[in-house]
């Protein structure tokens, strides 16, 4: 390993550690958390999930049934399984498995 590679790894490690420690430094246990941070903590997870859905479905083509059916069925399965069981891991695994099976059989 050369010097540049070592510096890159050390820089990545330092930035990662700084980002992990930043909340504890900025908001110590005795200090009140600002309202905006609490608001963002409530709102951002839903925004991120929405962005991921849009990103994953951005190239769905509606030219033929076989082009959009695997995505539609898989998204419906994820939504229904999460609504029924409230288990994210189960929903993700079921949706991924469903999508892979449909992708190999329908398309």
Buried (B, 14 or more C-beta within 10 A) or exposed (E): EEEEEEEEEEEEEEEEEEEEEEEEEEEEEEEEEEEEEEEEEEEEEEEEEEEEEEEEEEEEEEEEEEBBBBBBBBBEBBEEBBEEEEEEEBBEEBBEEBBEEBBEEEE
